[in-house]
Amino acid sequence: MQYFLHLLLKMLKLILPQKVVEAAQEREFDLQGYVFEAAPEQLRTPRIVRVGLIQNKIILPTDAPVLNQITALHKRVSEIVEVAAFCGVNIVCFQEAWTMPFAFCTREKEPWTEFAESAEDGFTTRFCQELAKKYNMVVVSPILERDEIHGGTLWNTAVVVSNTGQFLGKSRKNHIPRVGDFNESTYYMEGNTGHRVFQTQFGRIAVNICYGRHHPLNWFMYSINGAEIIFNPSATVGAVSEPMWSVEARNAAIANHCFTCAINRVGTEYFKNEFTSGNGKKAHHEFGHFYGSSYVAAPDGSRSPGLSRTHDGLLVAEIDLNLNRQTADKWNFKMTGRYDMYADELTKATQNDFKPNIIKE
């Protein structure tokens, strides 16, 4: 605990202009900024990037018209993105399924499937393209995707828009929870895009959506594909995951020699129709408090404090990507990884005739 506090205490605060601080106060959201430094090098200049993490509540009641809910969230997030631009943010990432209530636990199809949009040219992607061009900012926008090419299939997808305003690509959620209320397989199944990494003007980024953070190999594969920053947009409540939240992305940053950005929504979302969890407990209208607490972690084990547990927020982190290689040179986790051995044993473990390697007397 003392060492963890030391890592927090040594974190440098990012000095933000007074007009930015005032703008955040006027728009009623938590604003924090921190700096992650790397050691000076002789042959490389610093690779400074500013990332922005946005967490927010839904705006309208969950039974308001679908388009009104989406439009209200667009307006709210655009207010925060504008402040992120004032802060010099290069890459901004929103929370999981940010354009809608997190209704996937209700198991109702309507009206929730109506929130689904095209990843390539949907209403929200066009909105993000406008933001990206206006502010010269890469935008990571996790949405409910409707894939019309494949029969209208739904996916939990992160859209990546380049700072030029071009659609750069999409990455689908690899792991779907089946935990109490959070059984989302009613709506979408495991993604089929693998572990895509996006080359942007500001570095190589990947998006590990929500439940994927519980799977160490998921982080690992994004790293193997060259990610320097891995975003983890999430929607998770205190009763389910809060004890793990503060360490999972931090552990992933250490293990994979890269920066990780954990983002969680805030608020409690009420649904008109009761639903059950299949656990014998009474039906209910909500499934708990989304506790925010978004943070950034670095490969050297340091991490920022988290944003508010209850309020909308913007976390700005100025990071030097040189720290990734510096940490890798020190610890050599990938150099010393026995990946050929793991691959061989994992291949055997997936076979029907697998026998655990247990030695008995």
N, C-alpha and C positions, 0 to 999 in steps of 0.2 A: 504493500500500500504506500509506504514512504517513497519508494522509487517511482511509482506511478505519479504521485503528487509532484515529485521532482520534475518529471517529464512535462507535466502541465505548467508548472511554475516557470520553466525555462522557455516556454512558448512565447515568442515575441508577438505583441499585439500590432496589428496593421493600423497605421495612422490614416484615418479616413477624413476627408474634408468635412468641415462643419455643416455645409449645406446638405451633404449626404446623410449625416446623422439626423439632421432636422427633418429631412424628407421621410426617413424611416419612422420617426416619431409621429409625424403628421399622418402617415399611412398606416400607423398602428401595427408595426411588425418589429420583431427582434432583429437587430443587426449586430453581427460580430465579425471581426476580421483578425486573422492571424498570419504569421509568416513562418515558413519552414525553410531554413537555410541549408546550404551545402558548403563544404569547404572550398576555398579557392583552388583552382587547378592551373597548371602551367600551359597546357595545350588546348583546353576547352574554355570558352566563355560560359558564364552562367546561362542556364536555359530557364528563364523565369516565365511562369504561366500563372494567371489568376483564374481560379475556378470559383463558381458560385453555386451553392446548394440552396434550393428553395423548398420550404415546407409550408403547408397551408391547410386551413379548414375548407370544407365545402361552404358555399355562400348561401344558397337557397335551400329550402326544405327538400327532402328527397322525393316528394310527390309533386314538385313544381314541374312545368313542362320541360321536356328534355332539352330543347334548344335554348331555353332561358337559362337552365343550369349551366350548360356549356359556355354560353356567352358571358355569364356572370363570372365564371372561373377564368375565362380568357382575360376579362377586364382586370380582375384582381391580380393575376400573375403578371400581366403587362406592367402594372404599377410597380411591382417588385423588380421586374427585369430592368425597368428604366433606372432604378437605383443601382442595380448591379452594373449597368453600363457606366454610371457616374463613378463607380468604384474601380473601373478598368477591367472588369471581368472579361476573360477571353472565351471561357466555356461555361455554360450554365446547364444544370440538370434539374428537372422537375421530379416530383414524387411519382410513385407507381400509379397508373390509371388516373392521372391528375385531372382529367376533364369530367369526372363523374364521382358519385358516391361509391364507396367500395362495397358494392351490393352483391358480390359474388358468393357471399355466405347465405343469402336468402334462398338460393336455388330457384327463384322465380326467373322466368325468361323475359317477361315484359314488366316494365319498359326498358330493362337494363340493356338488352341486346341492341336497343336503338341508339345507344351511345357509341356503338362500334363504327369506325370510319376507315377509309382507305389510308394505308400508311404512306402511299406515294403522293396522293393529291387530295386528301381529305380536307375538310374545313379546318381542322386543327393544324395539320401540316402546313397549309397555306398561311395560317396565322403565324406559325413559327418561322417560316421563310421570310415573312415581313420583318419580324423581330431581328432575325439573323443579319439581314441586309442593312437594316437601320443602324444596328449597333456593332457591326463587324464582329459578331459573336457566334460561336458554335452553340447550337441548341440541341439538347437531348430531351426528347419528349416521349415519355412512356404513355401509351394509349391502349384502348381495346381496339384491336384491328379487325376489320372485316375483309377477308381475302376473297374477292369476287371471282378471281381466276380459278379458284378451287372450290367453287360451289357455295361461296359465302361463308366459308369456315372462319371461326373466330380464333384469334390469338391474343395473348398478352405480349405486347410488342413495344420496344423502344425505337423511336424514329430518331435518326441523327441527321441534322441539317447543318451543312457547312456554313462558315462565316460569310461565304459569298451568296448565301441564300439558296443554294442548290440542295436537293435531296441527295444525301450522301449514301444512305442505306438504312437497314433496319436489323434489329437483333431480337429474337423471340425468347421468351422465358423458358429456360431449360428444365426447371424442376417445379412441379405443381404440388402444393401442400394438400394433405388429407388429414388435417389436425383439427378436431372439434369443429367449430364454426368455419374454419378456414379449409373447406373442401371445395376447391375451385374447379374441379374436373367436370362439373356440370356445364361449364361455359367453354373451356378450352383445354387442350391437352398439351403435353410437353412440346416445346418448340423444335423446329427442324432446321435452324440456321447455324447450329454448332456454336463455335466460340469465335465469332467475328470480332476483328479489331479494326478500328477506323483511323486511317491516317489523316490527321487534320493539320492545319497550319501551325497549331500550338502543341502538337504531340500526338502520340498514338493512344486512343481511348477505347475502352470496352464497357459494356453495360451488363452487369450481373443482376438480373431482376429478382428482388425480394427473396423468396425461399431458397434461391440458389446460394445465398450466403451461408447456409447451413452445410453446404457440401464443399469441403476443402478442394476436391479435385476440379470443381467448377471454376473457382478462382484460379487454380493452377493452370488450367488449359487456356484461359484468357492471357495469362502471363506468358505461357509457352509460345503463344501466337504474337507476342511482342507488345502487349499492353503496358503502357507507362502509368496510366491512370485508369482505375476501374471504378465506375460508378455503381452504386447499389441502391436504386430507387425502390422504396418499400412501402408497405401499408401493414403495420403490425401493432397489436394492442398489448398493454402492460401485463395482463394476466397470462398471456401466451409466451412472451419472449423477452421481456425487459431485462431479466438477469443476464441474458446472453448478449444483448445489444451492444453494450459498451466494449466488448472484447472481440467479437467475431471479425469485424472489418479490420480492426487493429492487428489481430493475429494474421489475417490474410496479407496485409501490407508487409509484415515482417517476413512471412514465409515465402513471398513471391517477389521481394525486392521491388515493390512498386507502391505508388500512392493509391489509397482507397478512399471513397467518399460515400458514407452511409447516410441515406435520406429517408426520413419517415414523416408521414402526414400527422396532423394534430386534430383534436376534436373528437366528439362522440356523435355518431351518425344514427339517426332514428328512422326506422322504417315502419310504414303504416301497417303492414301485415306482419303478424307474429311468425316466427320461424323457430325451428328446433335444431339442436346440434347433433341429434342421434346419440346422445350420451345419457339419456334418462332424465335430464333436468327439464324444468318447465320451459315452455315456449317464451320467447322474448322479442323485443323490438329493436334491440341494439346489442352489439357484441363486445363492447368495451371501449376504453379510451385510447385513441392513437396518441402516443406519448412524445412525438417529435424527437427531440434530442439528437438531431442530425450533427454529424461531425466528420472531420477529415483525419486520416491516419497516414503516417509516413513509414517508409521501410526501416528506419532506424528505431522504431518502437515508440516514437513520440506521436501524440495525437492532440487535436484541439479539444477544448471543452465543447460540450454539446449546446445546441440552441435550446430554446425554451421547450418545456414539456407541454405547454398549453397554448402558446401563441404562434401565429404565423411568423416566419423568420427567413432571413437571408444570411448564410454563412459565406464569407469571402476568405479564401485562402490563397496566399501568394506562395507558390512552391517553386523550388529549383529542381528540375528533373535530373540534374547531375547527381542528386543524392541517391538515385536508384543504382547507378553503376558503382558509386562509392561504397554503398552498403553491400552490394554483391561482391565487390573485390575484397571486402573485409570478411564476410561470412561464407561466401562460396556455396550457398545452398544448392544452386543449380549445377555447379561444377562437381559437387560431391553427391548429387542425386543419382541413385542407382535405377535409372528409369528403364533400362533394358530388363533388369531383374523384375521390377514392378510390373512392367507390361506383360512379361511372360507369365507371372503368377496370376495377374488379373485375368488374362486370357483363359488360363486353366480354371479359374474360379467361376467363370461364366458358363462352363460346360456342364451338361447334365450328369456326367460321371465324375464330377469333381470330388476329391477327397481331401479334407483339410490336412495340412502338414503338421500332424501331431504325433509326437513320439511317446509311446507308452511302454511301461515295464513289461 
